[in-house]
Amino acid sequence: MIPKLLRSLVDLARSWWQADRVRASPSEGRLLRLAVGSVLRVRGEPSLVAKRCVGHTVCGPYVLYECEGIAGRSRLILRPIGGTHEITVHWIMDGKEEALSEDEVEAYPARAGPG
């Protein structure tokens, strides 16, 4: 019984460790954990996170936020920088993509619902 349980725990730990996931420093990680309903301010312009997608391309893993704001729809894409705990931040609005620093993005997480 115990060897079977131990084997299951080892398999679980191995699968967790080998899974692809976006890694970042704690300060940058705040941008990776946002949920739908969170508010972003990019260079002073407020937007509401309407959709959150996590995926993987040939360039690596990413987190994508589709946002809606006064100025229209936009996207915030976060990607890790290979071999580091840093991420790149790209803002796409009106078909124009630009790189941002973490300081240019303020994030206000959505409040958890009751329960």
C-alpha positions, 0 to 999 in steps of 0.5 A: 500500500505505502509503496504504491502511494509513494510511487503515485506521489513521485509520479505526481511531482514529476509531472508537475515539475516537467509541465510547461509553465510560464515562470517569472520573478514575483514582481513580474508574476503579478501580471501572470495571475490576473483573472477576468474582471481585473483592471489594467492601466497601461500608460494611464489608459484603463482597460478591463480584462475580458478574457485570459488565455494561456498557450504555447507556440514555437516561441514558447509559453505565453499568457494573453489578456484580451481587454476592453477599455474606453479607447477600444479593444486591446491585448496584453501578451506576456512571454518568458525570456528564455532561460531567465525569470523575466518576461516580455510585455507587449501591448497590441492596440489598433493593430500596433504592437509595442514592447512595454516595461513592467513599470508601464503596466499597473494591475488591479486584480479582480476581487474574489467572489463570495465563498 
